[in-house]
């Protein structure tokens, strides 16, 4: 008798996409638990805990001794001021992209993972004066690590590296039902920036923060495997921006203007964002913002298509709405779920993910 082993079909590309997403999600949860555990251990053996325990065991000073000049509380006014300042900084954690919250010598690491999906319908001119409808669907999963370091007070250095990027592009032609799927995995484009708090908020003037940023086209060079799908923009970038933050207690309003020059064939980017946020309590904050970007014409479009097609298709108007909730999990760890919805045809349809800043 001949035994036939049933054939197990290979996993589909969509299954692989969600497998990568769930792996990134579990990595994020594991990082949160590990960070909290390490902090609890370090705090348990730190001198600060011993000091707090000894302070809590201090015998209250009798009323008659207080009149003689004995200090009424083991905590000094300086300790109270520092604690109040730390609490304020914790509540402002959702503004870490707008304000400069890192002091000199401080280091903050931020681990994040995101999943995005976008669909596009494009008309491509073909010989004979006709057009061909092309439907494309793009999926991307990314795991990122960002670091913030305080060079001096009011000046921070930021560096970000996409540790893992999986991108998948599916293209379907209207005629014949032809479909092609390409994917790639690797490290994305490295980026960095310098942010300086030029002015602290006063009664009539908001916080003013200026920044200088750059991006390095390392995505295609650090590709692990996959087809010729870009893992980044494919261009070196340099730009700058200015941010305004105004507090109308208990609500904070912020806005940013940014310009980015992209070297090579890609067009420059003009970006604008407006948002607001507020603290629900001493552990949870909520913020939302509208993000907009205008991408200029590229040199490739100017040389390869006619002016009519160029005026219609070569520029991009990207508008989206983003919501986030920042949750204080421990004294040093925050967890921030984020969701972003595209409001224009050129914007990504949906982005979901989580940020986890951890103060070292």
C-alpha positions as CSV (number, residue, x, y, z in Angstrom):
1,X,0.0,0.0,0.0
2,X,1.3,3.4,-0.9
3,X,0.8,6.1,1.7
4,X,0.0,9.6,0.4
5,X,1.1,12.5,2.5
6,X,-1.4,15.4,2.1
7,X,0.3,18.5,0.6
8,X,0.3,21.5,3.0
9,X,-0.1,24.7,1.0
10,X,2.4,27.5,1.6
11,X,1.1,30.5,3.6
12,X,-0.3,33.3,1.5
13,X,1.3,36.8,1.4
14,X,-1.6,38.2,3.3
15,X,-1.1,35.6,6.1
16,X,2.6,36.5,6.2
17,X,1.7,40.2,6.5
18,X,-0.5,39.6,9.6
19,X,2.0,37.2,11.0
20,X,4.7,39.9,10.9
21,X,2.2,42.4,12.4
22,X,1.4,40.1,15.4
23,X,5.1,39.4,15.9
24,X,5.8,43.1,16.1
25,X,2.8,43.5,18.5
26,X,4.1,40.8,20.9
27,X,7.6,42.3,20.7
28,X,6.1,45.7,21.8
29,X,4.2,44.1,24.8
30,X,7.3,42.1,25.8
31,X,9.4,45.3,25.7
32,X,6.8,47.1,27.9
33,X,6.8,44.3,30.5
34,X,10.6,44.0,30.5
35,X,11.1,47.8,30.9
36,X,8.6,47.9,33.8
37,X,10.3,44.9,35.5
38,X,13.8,46.4,35.2
39,X,12.6,49.7,36.6
40,X,10.9,47.9,39.6
41,X,14.1,46.0,40.3
42,X,16.4,49.1,40.0
43,X,14.0,51.1,42.3
44,X,13.8,48.3,44.9
45,X,17.6,48.4,45.4
46,X,18.1,52.1,44.9
47,X,19.0,54.6,47.7
48,X,15.9,56.6,46.9
49,X,13.6,53.9,48.2
50,X,15.6,53.5,51.4
51,X,15.4,57.3,51.9
52,X,11.6,57.2,51.4
53,X,11.2,54.3,53.8
54,X,13.2,56.0,56.4
55,X,11.3,59.2,55.9
56,X,8.0,57.4,56.3
57,X,9.2,55.9,59.6
58,X,10.2,59.2,61.0
59,X,8.5,60.0,64.3
60,X,6.3,63.1,64.1
61,X,7.7,66.1,65.8
62,X,5.6,67.2,68.8
63,X,3.9,70.6,68.6
64,X,5.9,72.1,71.4
65,X,9.2,71.3,69.5
66,X,7.9,72.9,66.3
67,X,7.6,76.3,68.0
68,X,11.3,75.9,69.0
69,X,12.3,75.9,65.3
70,X,12.3,72.2,64.5
71,X,11.4,71.5,60.8
72,X,7.8,70.4,60.5
73,X,8.2,68.0,57.6
74,X,11.1,65.7,56.5
75,X,10.6,66.9,53.0
76,X,12.1,70.3,52.1
77,X,10.5,72.8,49.8
78,X,13.0,71.9,47.1
79,X,11.9,68.3,47.2
80,X,8.2,69.4,46.9
81,X,9.1,71.6,43.9
82,X,11.0,68.9,42.1
83,X,8.2,66.4,42.6
84,X,5.6,68.9,41.3
85,X,7.9,69.6,38.3
86,X,8.3,65.9,37.6
87,X,4.5,65.4,37.7
88,X,4.0,68.2,35.3
89,X,6.6,66.7,32.9
90,X,4.8,63.4,33.1
91,X,1.5,65.0,32.1
92,X,3.2,66.8,29.2
93,X,4.6,63.5,27.8
94,X,2.2,63.7,24.9
95,X,3.9,66.9,23.8
96,X,7.4,65.3,23.5
97,X,7.2,65.9,19.7
98,X,6.4,69.6,20.1
99,X,8.2,70.8,23.3
100,X,11.8,70.0,24.5
101,X,11.2,68.0,27.6
102,X,14.6,66.3,27.9
103,X,17.1,68.0,30.2
104,X,20.9,68.0,29.9
105,X,22.4,64.5,30.2
106,X,19.0,62.8,30.2
107,X,18.2,59.9,27.7
108,X,14.9,58.7,26.6
109,X,14.3,55.6,24.4
110,X,11.1,55.1,22.4
111,X,10.1,51.8,21.0
112,X,7.2,51.7,18.5
113,X,5.5,49.4,16.0
114,X,3.1,50.4,13.3
115,X,0.9,48.8,10.6
116,X,-0.3,50.8,7.6
117,X,-2.5,50.1,4.6
118,X,-3.2,52.2,1.5
119,X,-5.1,51.6,-1.7
120,X,-4.8,53.7,-4.8
121,X,-6.5,53.8,-8.2
122,X,-4.4,55.4,-11.0
123,X,-5.0,56.1,-14.7
124,X,-1.8,55.6,-16.7
125,X,-1.7,57.0,-20.3
126,X,-1.1,54.4,-23.0
127,X,-0.4,54.8,-26.7
128,X,-3.4,55.7,-28.8
129,X,-4.8,58.3,-26.4
130,X,-6.3,55.8,-24.0
131,X,-5.7,55.3,-20.3
132,X,-5.3,52.1,-18.2
133,X,-6.7,51.8,-14.7
134,X,-4.2,50.4,-12.3
135,X,-5.3,49.4,-8.7
136,X,-2.6,49.1,-6.1
137,X,-2.6,48.1,-2.5
138,X,0.3,48.8,-0.1
139,X,0.9,47.3,3.3
140,X,3.7,48.0,5.7
141,X,4.8,46.8,9.1
142,X,7.6,48.6,10.9
143,X,9.4,48.3,14.2
144,X,11.3,51.5,15.2
145,X,13.7,52.6,17.9
146,X,14.1,56.3,18.7
147,X,16.4,58.0,21.1
148,X,16.3,61.5,22.6
149,X,19.3,62.9,24.5
150,X,19.6,66.3,26.2
151,X,22.8,68.0,25.0
152,X,22.1,71.0,27.2
153,X,18.9,72.4,28.7
154,X,16.4,73.3,25.9
155,X,18.5,71.5,23.3
156,X,17.9,67.8,22.4
157,X,19.4,65.4,19.8
158,X,17.0,62.9,18.3
159,X,18.0,59.8,16.3
160,X,15.6,57.2,14.8
161,X,16.2,53.8,13.1
162,X,13.5,51.6,11.7
163,X,14.9,48.3,13.0
164,X,12.5,46.2,10.8
165,X,10.4,47.2,7.8
166,X,8.2,44.8,5.9
167,X,6.5,46.3,2.9
168,X,4.2,44.6,0.4
169,X,2.8,46.1,-2.9
170,X,0.1,44.5,-4.9
171,X,-0.8,45.9,-8.4
172,X,-3.8,44.8,-10.4
173,X,-4.4,45.8,-14.1
174,X,-8.0,46.5,-15.2
175,X,-7.5,44.6,-18.5
176,X,-7.0,40.9,-18.2
177,X,-7.1,40.8,-14.4
178,X,-3.3,40.6,-14.1
179,X,-2.0,40.9,-10.6
180,X,1.6,41.3,-9.3
181,X,2.7,41.3,-5.7
182,X,6.2,42.4,-4.6
183,X,7.5,42.6,-1.1
184,X,10.7,43.4,0.8
185,X,12.1,43.3,4.3
186,X,15.0,45.2,5.8
187,X,16.1,48.3,7.7
188,X,14.5,51.6,6.8
189,X,15.9,55.1,6.3
190,X,17.8,56.5,9.3
191,X,16.9,60.0,10.5
192,X,18.0,62.5,13.0
193,X,17.2,66.0,14.2
194,X,18.2,68.8,16.6
195,X,15.5,70.6,18.5
196,X,15.9,73.8,20.5
197,X,13.4,75.6,22.7
198,X,13.9,79.2,21.6
199,X,11.3,80.7,23.9
200,X,9.4,79.6,26.9
201,X,5.7,80.3,27.1
202,X,4.6,83.5,28.8
203,X,1.2,85.1,29.2
204,X,1.0,86.4,25.6
205,X,3.7,84.5,23.8
206,X,3.6,80.7,23.2
207,X,6.5,78.2,23.4
208,X,8.7,78.5,20.3
209,X,10.7,75.5,19.2
210,X,13.0,75.4,16.1
211,X,14.4,72.2,14.6
212,X,16.9,71.0,12.0
213,X,16.3,67.5,10.6
214,X,17.8,65.1,8.1
215,X,17.2,61.7,6.6
216,X,19.6,59.2,5.1
217,X,18.6,56.9,2.2
218,X,19.8,53.7,3.8
219,X,16.6,51.6,3.3
220,X,17.6,50.0,0.0
221,X,21.3,49.5,1.1
222,X,20.2,47.6,4.2
223,X,17.7,45.3,2.5
224,X,17.7,41.7,3.8
225,X,15.6,40.0,1.1
226,X,12.7,40.7,-1.2
227,X,11.9,42.2,-4.6
228,X,12.7,45.7,-5.8
229,X,10.3,47.5,-3.5
230,X,11.6,50.6,-1.7
231,X,12.0,50.4,2.0
232,X,12.2,54.2,2.3
233,X,11.9,57.4,0.3
234,X,15.1,56.5,-1.6
235,X,16.4,60.1,-1.2
236,X,18.6,62.0,1.2
237,X,16.7,64.8,2.9
238,X,17.4,68.0,4.8
239,X,15.0,70.4,6.3
240,X,13.8,72.5,9.3
241,X,10.7,73.6,11.1
242,X,9.2,75.7,13.8
243,X,6.6,74.7,16.4
244,X,4.3,76.9,18.5
245,X,2.7,75.6,21.8
246,X,0.1,77.6,23.8
247,X,-1.5,76.5,27.0
248,X,-5.1,77.5,27.9
249,X,-5.4,75.4,31.0
250,X,-6.4,72.6,30.9
251,X,-6.1,72.4,27.1
252,X,-2.8,72.8,25.1
253,X,-2.8,73.9,21.4
254,X,0.1,73.4,19.1
255,X,1.0,73.9,15.5
256,X,4.1,73.2,13.3
257,X,5.4,74.5,10.0
258,X,8.1,72.4,8.2
259,X,10.0,72.4,5.0
260,X,12.1,69.4,3.7
261,X,14.4,69.5,0.6
262,X,14.9,66.1,-1.0
263,X,18.1,65.7,-3.0
264,X,17.7,63.9,-6.4
265,X,14.6,63.6,-8.5
266,X,11.9,63.7,-5.8
267,X,10.1,67.0,-5.0
268,X,10.3,69.0,-1.9
269,X,7.8,68.7,1.0
270,X,5.9,71.5,2.7
271,X,4.2,70.3,5.9
272,X,1.7,71.8,8.4
273,X,0.1,70.3,11.5
274,X,-2.4,71.7,14.0
275,X,-3.5,69.9,17.1
276,X,-4.7,70.0,20.7
277,X,-4.4,67.8,23.8
278,X,-5.3,67.7,27.4
279,X,-4.8,65.5,30.5
280,X,-7.8,63.5,31.6
281,X,-6.1,62.8,35.0
282,X,-2.5,62.5,36.3
283,X,-1.9,59.3,34.3
284,X,-3.8,59.6,31.0
285,X,-3.6,62.3,28.3
286,X,-5.4,62.6,25.0
287,X,-4.4,64.5,21.9
288,X,-5.5,64.8,18.3
289,X,-4.1,66.7,15.3
290,X,-4.6,67.3,11.6
291,X,-1.5,66.6,9.5
292,X,-1.0,68.1,6.1
293,X,1.8,68.0,3.5
294,X,2.2,69.2,0.0
295,X,4.8,67.3,-2.1
296,X,6.2,69.3,-5.1
297,X,6.6,68.0,-8.6
298,X,9.5,65.6,-9.2
299,X,12.1,65.9,-11.9
300,X,11.2,62.5,-13.3
301,X,7.6,63.7,-14.1
302,X,8.9,66.8,-15.9
303,X,11.0,64.7,-18.3
304,X,8.8,61.7,-19.0
305,X,5.2,62.9,-19.3
306,X,3.3,65.7,-21.0
307,X,2.4,68.9,-19.2
308,X,-1.3,68.0,-18.8
309,X,-0.5,64.7,-17.0
310,X,2.2,66.5,-15.0
311,X,-0.3,69.2,-13.7
312,X,-2.8,66.5,-12.6
313,X,-0.7,63.7,-11.2
314,X,2.8,64.9,-10.2
315,X,2.0,66.8,-7.0
316,X,0.6,65.2,-3.8
317,X,-1.7,66.7,-1.2
318,X,-1.6,64.5,1.9
319,X,-4.1,65.3,4.7
320,X,-4.8,63.0,7.7
321,X,-6.3,63.0,11.2
322,X,-4.5,61.4,14.1
323,X,-5.7,60.4,17.6
324,X,-3.5,59.2,20.5
325,X,-3.8,58.4,24.1
326,X,-0.7,58.6,26.3
327,X,-0.8,56.4,29.5
328,X,1.6,56.6,32.3
329,X,2.3,52.9,33.2
330,X,5.1,53.5,35.7
331,X,7.3,56.4,36.8
332,X,9.5,56.1,33.7
333,X,7.4,54.2,31.1
334,X,4.5,55.5,28.9
335,X,2.4,53.6,26.5
336,X,0.7,55.5,23.6
337,X,-1.8,53.8,21.2
338,X,-2.1,55.8,18.0
339,X,-4.5,55.7,15.0
340,X,-4.3,57.8,11.9
341,X,-6.9,58.1,9.1
342,X,-6.3,59.5,5.7
343,X,-8.6,62.4,4.6
344,X,-7.3,62.9,1.1
345,X,-6.7,60.6,-1.9
346,X,-3.0,60.8,-1.6
347,X,-2.9,60.0,2.2
348,X,-2.4,56.6,3.6
349,X,-5.8,55.0,4.3
350,X,-5.1,53.9,7.9
351,X,-2.2,53.6,10.3
352,X,-2.4,51.9,13.7
353,X,0.4,51.4,16.2
354,X,1.8,52.0,19.6
355,X,4.6,54.2,21.0
356,X,6.4,53.4,24.2
357,X,8.7,56.1,25.6
358,X,11.0,55.0,28.4
359,X,13.0,57.5,30.5
360,X,16.4,56.1,31.5
